[in-house]
Amino acid sequence: MHEAAGHQSKGDLETYSLGRLAPDKIALFEQHLLICARCRDRLHAIEPYNLVHFTADGPFYSRVTKLRTGRFLARHWGQSLEGGKEFSTLAAAKRYLERTFIQMFPEHVCTERCGPTDSL
């Protein structure tokens, strides 16, 4: 899980960003992020787009993760929905998230609670 000097590895940062970190590792991982600005900065660097909308169905998240391959995974998730798609550019990934969010929630009007979110 850790690389040299006790920091999170690139692989684990990516896995966490994608929501695929093993449940038994999440608490320790997030504790480290709370105290380690370096790992937080590295995590934010691979998440160039990270939003939450508060819909009638509850919070709905949209995130782009820059993968170690150089590609971008755009994904949405909420209480009853999760999905995504891989793209070669950040711009294409963002367009996909914006377009599909509007299709899924055409009645949504953003409030002051909607917007960028931290990873934690």
Secondary structure, DSSP 4 states (H G I P E B T S, - for coil): -B-GGGPBPHHHHHHHHTT-S-HHHHHHHHHHHHH-HHHHHHHHHT-SEEEEEEETTEEEEEEEEE-TTS-EEEEEE-SS-EEEEEESSHHHHHHHHHHHHHHH-TT----TT-EE----
